[in-house]
Amino acid sequence: MLLEGKGVVVTGAAGNLGSACARVIAAEGAQVLATDLGGTRLEEVANAIRTAGGDIATHETDLSSESDIAGLIAAAVDRFGGIDALVNVAALMDGIMNDRDLLDMDPDYWDRAMAINLRGTMLACKHAIPAMLERGGGAIVTFGSTAGTRGDIGLFAYSATKAALASLARSIAATYGKQGIRANCLCPGNVWTEETQDGMPDDMLDMMKRTRLTPRMGIPDDIGNMAAFLISDRAEYVTGQTIMVDGGGTSHQPWVRMK
């Protein structure tokens, strides 16, 4: 298996993309410690993975709290004997409608987005890297977004944090690469979920489908598969990269409309 024997921490594991990462990574033979806030689908996700034969434990964590994050990493070290990989998926999605107009931006919302998306991810890396160094190295995959690489209508706070996370990944790769730490930023784009289908106007969904260069929209497992590859030994020469998993949506001129 691609990840047999590896101990992997996955944040944001109760969400669509985080749960897909946890599921694929566990299916590839890793031991997984999945984390999210209390009161989420975390245990439901973990139970489904266990039923499929995966090795997964859970740990509730508030990524705005450094003590919580330190406790998460300590729990992972206790469970695995060290940490081989960290997959940072968690992001603030509650109240995303407050992120539509800069002129009406609530500074408290902006600060919370920075605290969860950027500061929380930084702290997870801060506490995980020493454990990886003791193991002789490791891999970090941090979730950016195509919104962090291109202008969008709205999503000011979200996009700003995602752009910063790509820079964070590059800095980690540059600083700790010779010590065996790899870091990459994975940027999903237009991934098809029930929430996408239910929460978006038909004309916008049609536009997204037509501007993909692939015959279909993305699904969460497309993202999970890339995350699993990036933390595997098969990607040992890939680091410091911002990798789009978006069906080619950001690869062409905006006036190119596919039939």
C-alpha positions as a LaTeX table, in Angstrom:
\begin{tabular}{lrrr}
\hline
Residue & $x$ (\AA) & $y$ (\AA) & $z$ (\AA) \\
\hline
Met1 & 0.00 & 0.00 & 0.00 \\
Leu2 & 1.08 & 3.56 & $-0.75$ \\
Leu3 & 1.20 & 4.71 & 2.90 \\
Glu4 & 1.63 & 1.50 & 4.87 \\
Gly5 & 3.24 & 2.11 & 8.26 \\
Lys6 & 2.87 & 5.90 & 8.20 \\
Gly7 & 1.25 & 7.95 & 10.96 \\
Val8 & $-0.80$ & 10.78 & 9.50 \\
Val9 & $-2.72$ & 13.67 & 11.09 \\
Val10 & $-5.65$ & 15.08 & 9.08 \\
Thr11 & $-7.33$ & 18.32 & 10.19 \\
Gly12 & $-10.82$ & 19.32 & 9.13 \\
Ala13 & $-11.65$ & 15.64 & 8.80 \\
Ala14 & $-15.40$ & 16.06 & 9.31 \\
Gly15 & $-15.83$ & 18.05 & 6.09 \\
Asn16 & $-16.21$ & 16.77 & 2.55 \\
Leu17 & $-12.58$ & 17.16 & 1.52 \\
Gly18 & $-11.10$ & 16.31 & 4.91 \\
Ser19 & $-13.14$ & 13.14 & 5.22 \\
Ala20 & $-12.13$ & 12.11 & 1.69 \\
Cys21 & $-8.48$ & 12.61 & 2.60 \\
Ala22 & $-8.84$ & 10.59 & 5.80 \\
Arg23 & $-10.66$ & 7.81 & 3.93 \\
Val24 & $-8.18$ & 7.53 & 1.06 \\
Ile25 & $-5.13$ & 7.82 & 3.32 \\
Ala26 & $-6.46$ & 5.11 & 5.64 \\
Ala27 & $-7.30$ & 2.90 & 2.67 \\
Glu28 & $-3.66$ & 3.23 & 1.55 \\
Gly29 & $-2.52$ & 1.66 & 4.82 \\
Ala30 & $-1.73$ & 4.65 & 7.04 \\
Gln31 & $-2.68$ & 5.06 & 10.66 \\
Val32 & $-4.80$ & 8.22 & 10.78 \\
Leu33 & $-5.54$ & 10.64 & 13.58 \\
Ala34 & $-8.48$ & 12.70 & 12.35 \\
Thr35 & $-9.39$ & 15.95 & 14.02 \\
Asp36 & $-12.12$ & 18.56 & 13.86 \\
Leu37 & $-14.29$ & 20.59 & 16.21 \\
Gly38 & $-16.63$ & 18.87 & 18.62 \\
Gly39 & $-20.21$ & 18.55 & 17.47 \\
Thr40 & $-19.23$ & 17.78 & 13.87 \\
Arg41 & $-19.46$ & 14.57 & 11.80 \\
Leu42 & $-16.02$ & 13.48 & 12.98 \\
Glu43 & $-17.06$ & 10.23 & 14.68 \\
Glu44 & $-19.45$ & 9.37 & 11.87 \\
Val45 & $-16.61$ & 9.73 & 9.36 \\
Ala46 & $-14.24$ & 7.68 & 11.52 \\
Asn47 & $-16.76$ & 4.88 & 12.04 \\
Ala48 & $-17.31$ & 4.57 & 8.29 \\
Ile49 & $-13.55$ & 4.31 & 7.75 \\
Arg50 & $-13.23$ & 1.68 & 10.49 \\
Thr51 & $-16.05$ & $-0.31$ & 8.92 \\
Ala52 & $-14.07$ & $-0.32$ & 5.67 \\
Gly53 & $-11.04$ & $-1.66$ & 7.53 \\
Gly54 & $-9.13$ & 1.57 & 8.07 \\
Asp55 & $-7.03$ & 2.37 & 11.15 \\
Ile56 & $-8.31$ & 5.71 & 12.43 \\
Ala57 & $-8.67$ & 7.51 & 15.74 \\
Thr58 & $-10.22$ & 10.90 & 16.44 \\
His59 & $-9.23$ & 13.92 & 18.51 \\
Glu60 & $-11.41$ & 17.02 & 18.90 \\
Thr61 & $-9.38$ & 20.17 & 18.32 \\
Asp62 & $-10.07$ & 23.89 & 18.12 \\
Leu63 & $-7.45$ & 25.20 & 15.71 \\
Ser64 & $-7.74$ & 28.69 & 17.17 \\
Ser65 & $-6.18$ & 27.32 & 20.39 \\
Glu66 & $-2.44$ & 26.60 & 20.47 \\
Ser67 & $-2.87$ & 24.41 & 23.54 \\
Asp68 & $-5.44$ & 22.32 & 21.68 \\
Ile69 & $-3.06$ & 21.94 & 18.74 \\
Ala70 & $-0.18$ & 20.98 & 21.02 \\
Gly71 & $-2.45$ & 18.36 & 22.55 \\
Leu72 & $-3.36$ & 17.02 & 19.12 \\
Ile73 & 0.27 & 16.57 & 18.09 \\
Ala74 & 1.13 & 15.00 & 21.46 \\
Ala75 & $-1.75$ & 12.54 & 20.98 \\
Ala76 & $-0.47$ & 11.66 & 17.52 \\
Val77 & 3.06 & 11.08 & 18.78 \\
Asp78 & 1.69 & 8.93 & 21.58 \\
Arg79 & $-0.40$ & 6.89 & 19.14 \\
Phe80 & 2.07 & 6.55 & 16.27 \\
Gly81 & 5.40 & 6.91 & 18.06 \\
Gly82 & 6.00 & 9.95 & 15.84 \\
Ile83 & 4.42 & 11.75 & 12.89 \\
Asp84 & 5.13 & 11.05 & 9.25 \\
Ala85 & 2.67 & 13.44 & 7.64 \\
Leu86 & 0.32 & 16.32 & 8.37 \\
Val87 & $-2.59$ & 17.15 & 6.06 \\
Asn88 & $-4.00$ & 20.60 & 6.84 \\
Val89 & $-7.53$ & 20.72 & 5.43 \\
Ala90 & $-9.44$ & 22.69 & 8.08 \\
Ala91 & $-10.82$ & 26.08 & 7.10 \\
Leu92 & $-13.48$ & 28.43 & 8.41 \\
Met93 & $-16.67$ & 27.96 & 6.40 \\
Asp94 & $-19.28$ & 29.10 & 8.92 \\
Gly95 & $-20.51$ & 32.55 & 7.99 \\
Ile96 & $-18.89$ & 32.46 & 4.55 \\
Met97 & $-21.69$ & 34.73 & 3.29 \\
Asn98 & $-20.09$ & 37.47 & 5.42 \\
Asp99 & $-17.13$ & 37.28 & 3.04 \\
Arg100 & $-18.88$ & 38.68 & $-0.05$ \\
Asp101 & $-18.23$ & 42.41 & 0.05 \\
Leu102 & $-15.05$ & 44.07 & 1.31 \\
Leu103 & $-16.93$ & 47.29 & 2.07 \\
Asp104 & $-19.17$ & 45.43 & 4.50 \\
Met105 & $-16.42$ & 43.20 & 5.94 \\
Asp106 & $-16.79$ & 42.52 & 9.65 \\
Pro107 & $-13.24$ & 42.77 & 11.10 \\
Asp108 & $-14.12$ & 40.07 & 13.61 \\
Tyr109 & $-14.95$ & 37.68 & 10.79 \\
Trp110 & $-11.70$ & 38.59 & 9.02 \\
Asp111 & $-9.73$ & 37.94 & 12.22 \\
Arg112 & $-11.44$ & 34.60 & 12.78 \\
Ala113 & $-10.69$ & 33.49 & 9.20 \\
Met114 & $-7.04$ & 34.39 & 9.76 \\
Ala115 & $-7.05$ & 32.60 & 13.13 \\
Ile116 & $-8.45$ & 29.34 & 11.80 \\
Asn117 & $-7.18$ & 29.12 & 8.24 \\
Leu118 & $-3.73$ & 30.68 & 8.58 \\
Arg119 & $-2.72$ & 30.86 & 12.25 \\
Gly120 & $-4.17$ & 27.43 & 13.05 \\
Thr121 & $-2.35$ & 25.81 & 10.13 \\
Met122 & 0.89 & 27.56 & 11.07 \\
Leu123 & 0.59 & 26.28 & 14.64 \\
Ala124 & $-0.13$ & 22.73 & 13.47 \\
Cys125 & 3.06 & 22.86 & 11.41 \\
Lys126 & 5.00 & 24.48 & 14.27 \\
His127 & 4.16 & 21.60 & 16.61 \\
Ala128 & 4.31 & 18.78 & 14.05 \\
Ile129 & 7.68 & 19.59 & 12.47 \\
Pro130 & 9.79 & 18.77 & 15.57 \\
Ala131 & 8.10 & 15.38 & 15.78 \\
Met132 & 8.80 & 14.79 & 12.08 \\
Leu133 & 12.44 & 15.78 & 12.52 \\
Glu134 & 12.80 & 13.21 & 15.26 \\
Arg135 & 11.43 & 10.67 & 12.79 \\
Gly136 & 14.02 & 11.69 & 10.20 \\
Gly137 & 11.63 & 13.76 & 8.06 \\
Gly138 & 8.03 & 13.95 & 6.95 \\
Ala139 & 5.56 & 15.51 & 4.56 \\
Ile140 & 3.09 & 18.36 & 4.97 \\
Val141 & 0.19 & 19.04 & 2.62 \\
Thr142 & $-1.60$ & 22.31 & 3.25 \\
Phe143 & $-4.87$ & 23.04 & 1.50 \\
Gly144 & $-4.94$ & 26.27 & $-0.42$ \\
Ser145 & $-7.56$ & 27.01 & $-3.05$ \\
Thr146 & $-7.79$ & 28.20 & $-6.62$ \\
Ala147 & $-9.38$ & 31.27 & $-5.00$ \\
Gly148 & $-5.98$ & 31.97 & $-3.45$ \\
Thr149 & $-4.31$ & 32.12 & $-6.85$ \\
Arg150 & $-6.91$ & 34.02 & $-8.89$ \\
Gly151 & $-9.23$ & 36.94 & $-8.17$ \\
Asp152 & $-12.77$ & 35.99 & $-7.21$ \\
Ile153 & $-16.02$ & 37.86 & $-6.66$ \\
Gly154 & $-16.05$ & 38.10 & $-2.89$ \\
Leu155 & $-14.20$ & 35.62 & $-0.68$ \\
Phe156 & $-11.80$ & 38.35 & 0.40 \\
Ala157 & $-10.79$ & 36.82 & 3.74 \\
Tyr158 & $-10.87$ & 33.23 & 2.52 \\
Ser159 & $-8.78$ & 33.97 & $-0.57$ \\
Ala160 & $-6.24$ & 36.01 & 1.38 \\
Thr161 & $-5.67$ & 33.17 & 3.84 \\
Lys162 & $-5.34$ & 30.61 & 1.06 \\
Ala163 & $-2.76$ & 32.72 & $-0.78$ \\
Ala164 & $-0.78$ & 33.05 & 2.44 \\
Leu165 & $-0.88$ & 29.29 & 3.02 \\
Ala166 & 0.85 & 28.67 & $-0.31$ \\
Ser167 & 3.64 & 30.98 & 0.85 \\
Leu168 & 3.80 & 29.20 & 4.20 \\
Ala169 & 4.26 & 25.85 & 2.44 \\
Arg170 & 7.10 & 27.23 & 0.33 \\
Ser171 & 8.85 & 28.71 & 3.36 \\
Ile172 & 8.62 & 25.41 & 5.25 \\
Ala173 & 9.96 & 23.54 & 2.22 \\
Ala174 & 12.87 & 25.94 & 1.88 \\
Thr175 & 13.74 & 26.00 & 5.58 \\
Tyr176 & 13.46 & 22.32 & 6.48 \\
Gly177 & 13.97 & 20.55 & 3.17 \\
Lys178 & 17.56 & 19.47 & 3.85 \\
Gln179 & 16.32 & 17.93 & 7.10 \\
Gly180 & 13.86 & 15.73 & 5.25 \\
Ile181 & 10.68 & 17.80 & 5.50 \\
Arg182 & 8.63 & 18.28 & 2.33 \\
Ala183 & 5.78 & 20.78 & 2.13 \\
Asn184 & 3.31 & 21.42 & $-0.68$ \\
Cys185 & 0.12 & 23.41 & $-1.14$ \\
Leu186 & $-2.81$ & 21.56 & $-2.75$ \\
Cys187 & $-5.40$ & 23.82 & $-4.35$ \\
Pro188 & $-8.80$ & 22.22 & $-5.06$ \\
Gly189 & $-11.16$ & 23.89 & $-7.49$ \\
Asn190 & $-14.85$ & 23.25 & $-8.22$ \\
Val191 & $-15.19$ & 19.94 & $-6.45$ \\
Trp192 & $-18.62$ & 18.41 & $-6.85$ \\
Thr193 & $-20.50$ & 17.71 & $-3.61$ \\
Glu194 & $-24.14$ & 17.65 & $-2.60$ \\
Glu195 & $-23.66$ & 21.08 & $-1.04$ \\
Thr196 & $-22.26$ & 22.40 & $-4.32$ \\
Gln197 & $-25.22$ & 21.09 & $-6.25$ \\
Asp198 & $-27.81$ & 22.30 & $-3.77$ \\
Gly199 & $-26.32$ & 25.70 & $-2.95$ \\
Met200 & $-25.41$ & 27.11 & $-6.35$ \\
Pro201 & $-27.59$ & 28.53 & $-9.15$ \\
Asp202 & $-27.95$ & 26.32 & $-12.22$ \\
Asp203 & $-26.35$ & 28.87 & $-14.55$ \\
Met204 & $-23.23$ & 29.07 & $-12.38$ \\
Leu205 & $-22.96$ & 25.29 & $-12.15$ \\
Asp206 & $-23.31$ & 25.08 & $-15.92$ \\
Met207 & $-20.57$ & 27.67 & $-16.38$ \\
Met208 & $-18.25$ & 25.73 & $-14.05$ \\
Lys209 & $-18.86$ & 22.50 & $-15.93$ \\
Arg210 & $-18.20$ & 24.14 & $-19.29$ \\
Thr211 & $-14.92$ & 25.72 & $-18.18$ \\
Arg212 & $-13.40$ & 22.46 & $-16.89$ \\
Leu213 & $-11.04$ & 20.81 & $-19.36$ \\
Thr214 & $-12.11$ & 17.38 & $-18.16$ \\
Pro215 & $-15.28$ & 15.46 & $-19.07$ \\
Arg216 & $-16.58$ & 15.74 & $-15.51$ \\
Met217 & $-16.41$ & 17.91 & $-12.41$ \\
Gly218 & $-14.08$ & 16.97 & $-9.59$ \\
Ile219 & $-15.14$ & 14.82 & $-6.66$ \\
Pro220 & $-13.69$ & 14.73 & $-3.12$ \\
Asp221 & $-11.74$ & 11.53 & $-3.79$ \\
Asp222 & $-9.79$ & 13.34 & $-6.54$ \\
Ile223 & $-8.47$ & 15.60 & $-3.80$ \\
Gly224 & $-7.89$ & 12.75 & $-1.37$ \\
Asn225 & $-5.92$ & 10.84 & $-3.99$ \\
Met226 & $-3.60$ & 13.78 & $-4.61$ \\
Ala227 & $-3.08$ & 14.36 & $-0.89$ \\
Ala228 & $-2.22$ & 10.69 & $-0.41$ \\
Phe229 & 0.29 & 10.82 & $-3.26$ \\
Leu230 & 1.95 & 13.99 & $-1.97$ \\
Ile231 & 2.58 & 12.52 & 1.49 \\
Ser232 & 3.82 & 9.22 & 0.04 \\
Asp233 & 7.43 & 8.28 & $-0.70$ \\
Arg234 & 6.56 & 8.32 & $-4.41$ \\
Ala235 & 6.47 & 12.13 & $-4.18$ \\
Glu236 & 9.81 & 12.44 & $-2.40$ \\
Tyr237 & 11.16 & 14.84 & $-5.07$ \\
Val238 & 8.09 & 17.10 & $-4.96$ \\
Thr239 & 8.27 & 19.98 & $-2.50$ \\
Gly240 & 7.58 & 23.71 & $-2.32$ \\
Gln241 & 4.89 & 23.43 & $-4.99$ \\
Thr242 & 1.41 & 24.86 & $-5.38$ \\
Ile243 & $-0.56$ & 22.14 & $-7.13$ \\
Met244 & $-3.93$ & 22.76 & $-8.77$ \\
Val245 & $-6.49$ & 19.96 & $-8.71$ \\
Asp246 & $-9.24$ & 21.74 & $-10.61$ \\
Gly247 & $-9.86$ & 19.96 & $-13.89$ \\
Gly248 & $-7.73$ & 22.53 & $-15.68$ \\
Gly249 & $-10.05$ & 25.37 & $-14.75$ \\
Thr250 & $-7.23$ & 27.81 & $-13.93$ \\
Ser251 & $-5.05$ & 26.79 & $-16.88$ \\
His252 & $-6.70$ & 28.70 & $-19.70$ \\
Gln253 & $-7.82$ & 32.17 & $-20.70$ \\
Pro254 & $-11.18$ & 33.19 & $-19.23$ \\
Trp255 & $-12.82$ & 33.56 & $-22.63$ \\
Val256 & $-12.11$ & 29.90 & $-23.50$ \\
Arg257 & $-15.46$ & 28.18 & $-23.02$ \\
Met258 & $-15.60$ & 24.47 & $-23.54$ \\
Lys259 & $-18.59$ & 22.87 & $-25.23$ \\
\hline
\end{tabular}
